[in-house]
Amino acid sequence: MATDDMWIWDGGRVCLDFANTLRDRWRATPRETLRNAGDLARWLQEAELLTPDAPPPTAAAALTSGRHLRETVDRAVLAVAAGRLPSSDDIALLNRSTAEALRPAPQLAVTDGRLEPLRTTNLATDPAAALALVAQDAVELLLSAEIRRVRVCGADTCALRFLDRSPAHNRRWCSMSRCGNRTKVRLHQARTRQSGHTPQD
C-alpha cells in the first residue's frame, strides 16, 4: 500500500491531484503510487470521491483504467493550458468517462430566508463511478478560464501539477513549504559557495 506522504493534495483540483499520483515525472521512470487496485480505492476515498465502505476493486482492469484516465487527464490539461487542443482520443476517453458519473438530483433548501441548492453527497459507491467524477472535474477545468492557470512546479525535482490561484498569477511552486523554500535554500547555498564564503551554522 502507498504511504500517506506519497499522496500530495496541493493541485487545487481533484483531477490535478489525481495526475500527481504519478510522482517524479521529471525522471525517465516516474514513481508510481497507485501500485495496486487497493491503492487506487484508498486514494479515491481520501479524495472524498468513494464511499468508505465501498468494496475494493480486485480486477487488474480497474487499476489499468484508472492509470489510463490519469494520463489522459494530464495530457489534456497540459495541452489546453499551453493553448493547444487535446488529441481526439483523449477527448473521446474523457467524454466516455464523464458519461459514467452519477449526478445527484438537484434539491432545494431555504437558508437565512434565501432559496439555495441543498448540498448533496457526490460520493460514488464503486471505483469506476469515482473515476468518472475525476474525469468530470477534468472536463470542467478544461472548459473554464482557470485552465490557463495550470502550472508545473518550478522545482527541478518535482514537476507536480497545480492550479495557480495567487492574485498575481505568478506562483512558481506547488508548495512554498515543500519546494519553494528548499529551492531558495539550495540557490542561496550555491551562491555562497561561488562567492567563497562558508555558510555559518
Disulfide bonds with the S-S distance in Angstrom:
none
